């Protein structure tokens, strides 16, 4: 169904903890959207799967995204793909997806 999808990864580093010098490389998912006429047809499923596989292939340790806490539909969607609630900041829930390497 997808004709063309492009990803632009920006590398970010994050120290695992204050005592650890090892850094993790992660990528932020800034936006994902599907036009109303294509919703419920698996397009978002294809997009998130492709994004996760591309990040894994590129060698990232994990992925991150933020979603409005009140957006239950989006939150359930990400949780279906093994993203988990990492932390809450204001009105936003931050999700993380650990890449299994």
DANOR-V323285 format. One record per pair of residues at least 4 apart in sequence whose ideal C-beta (glycine too) atoms are under 6 Angstrom apart, sorted by sequence separation. I is the first residue (numbers start at 1). J is the second residue. If there is no record, write none. Layout:
BEGIN
i:I j:J
i:I j:J
END
This chain:
BEGIN
i:16 j:20
i:34 j:38
i:42 j:46
i:67 j:71
i:34 j:39
i:38 j:43
i:55 j:60
i:78 j:83
i:88 j:93
i:16 j:22
i:67 j:74
i:87 j:94
i:15 j:23
i:55 j:63
i:67 j:75
i:85 j:93
i:86 j:94
i:34 j:43
i:13 j:23
i:14 j:24
i:34 j:44
i:86 j:96
i:14 j:26
i:83 j:95
i:11 j:25
i:12 j:26
i:83 j:97
i:32 j:47
i:78 j:95
i:9 j:27
i:69 j:91
i:68 j:91
i:69 j:93
i:66 j:92
i:67 j:93
i:27 j:55
i:66 j:94
i:65 j:95
i:64 j:96
i:27 j:60
i:48 j:81
i:26 j:60
i:62 j:96
i:63 j:97
i:25 j:60
i:26 j:61
i:25 j:61
i:26 j:62
i:27 j:63
i:28 j:64
i:29 j:65
i:62 j:98
i:24 j:61
i:62 j:99
i:26 j:64
i:60 j:99
i:56 j:99
i:2 j:46
i:5 j:50
i:7 j:54
i:9 j:58
END
